[in-house]
Amino acid sequence: MTLSPSIVFKCLGDETRLRIMLMLCAEGELCVCELIWALADSQPKISRHLAQLRACGLLADRRQGQWIYYRLHPELPQWVNDVLQVTLNAHQAWMNQDAQRLAAMDDRPVRQNACC
């Protein structure tokens, strides 16, 4: 996958999109409802930002029943993963409130393990 720095940083230039990417970097995979809860934002806003991140090539998704799960695109260049991980590590306090809200969420959807 070829992503230029200008595309990546333009996609990450919005606070909501950056928070989504850092949450996914930390958690691995989240459904829309978990992101809505963690970011304390509306479903239309979160879905719009997820669509933009997917269009940029930064996210992949999968459907499991009624849920759609998002994760970092598995073919992201290593430098993009490195930028996200360094940013997450350096700004844990900034992401702490989102992580606490997610941890306090009741009735989180249960992920099924992929077979084989």
Secondary structure as UniProt FT lines:
FT   HELIX           5..11
FT   TURN            12..13
FT   HELIX           15..27
FT   STRAND          30..31
FT   HELIX           32..39
FT   HELIX           43..56
FT   STRAND          59..64
FT   TURN            65..66
FT   STRAND          67..72
FT   TURN            74..75
FT   HELIX           78..90
FT   HELIX           92..103
//
